[in-house]
Amino acid sequence: MEAKEAHEFNERKIAELEELFRNAVLISKHRKKGVVQIGSTMSIKTGGKTMAFTIVGSEESDPSAGKISNLSPLGMAFLDKKVGDMVEVKTPGGMAKYEVLEIQ
């Protein structure tokens, strides 16, 4: 019985991975410079603190490692912004303001 359940689990995982690969989009290295896009690493300033984030796809997101999803409210707010732009994002603690300092 356990072997059958393990087999079914593995088959579901394989199907999930196949779907992920079918929908994968490669990020070109020839991106617009100076504009936040998926794959961009940026330095931002908020409340006197400077932080770095990388905008990634939802499957790669890991906020504790500074990788935020392009589909998250924060990620969406930064897309297409330039150095010097101010970004406001509604958070559970209220509105947060960020300034884009650098884009790599």
ChimeraX attribute file (.defattr): number of C-alpha atoms within 10 A of each C-alpha:
attribute: neighborCount
match mode: 1-to-1
recipient: residues
	/A:1	6
	/A:2	7
	/A:3	8
	/A:4	9
	/A:5	10
	/A:6	11
	/A:7	12
	/A:8	12
	/A:9	12
	/A:10	12
	/A:11	12
	/A:12	12
	/A:13	12
	/A:14	12
	/A:15	12
	/A:16	12
	/A:17	12
	/A:18	12
	/A:19	11
	/A:20	12
	/A:21	10
	/A:22	9
	/A:23	9
	/A:24	10
	/A:25	9
	/A:26	6
	/A:27	10
	/A:28	9
	/A:29	7
	/A:30	6
	/A:31	13
	/A:32	10
	/A:33	11
	/A:34	15
	/A:35	18
	/A:36	25
	/A:37	24
	/A:38	21
	/A:39	18
	/A:40	17
	/A:41	18
	/A:42	22
	/A:43	17
	/A:44	22
	/A:45	16
	/A:46	14
	/A:47	9
	/A:48	7
	/A:49	8
	/A:50	13
	/A:51	14
	/A:52	16
	/A:53	18
	/A:54	25
	/A:55	26
	/A:56	21
	/A:57	18
	/A:58	14
	/A:59	8
	/A:60	12
	/A:61	18
	/A:62	13
	/A:63	11
	/A:64	7
	/A:65	10
	/A:66	15
	/A:67	20
	/A:68	23
	/A:69	21
	/A:70	22
	/A:71	15
	/A:72	13
	/A:73	13
	/A:74	19
	/A:75	22
	/A:76	17
	/A:77	18
	/A:78	24
	/A:79	16
	/A:80	13
	/A:81	18
	/A:82	18
	/A:83	16
	/A:84	12
	/A:85	13
	/A:86	17
	/A:87	16
	/A:88	13
	/A:89	16
	/A:90	12
	/A:91	10
	/A:92	7
	/A:93	6
	/A:94	8
	/A:95	9
	/A:96	14
	/A:97	14
	/A:98	23
	/A:99	20
	/A:100	22
	/A:101	17
	/A:102	17
	/A:103	20
	/A:104	13
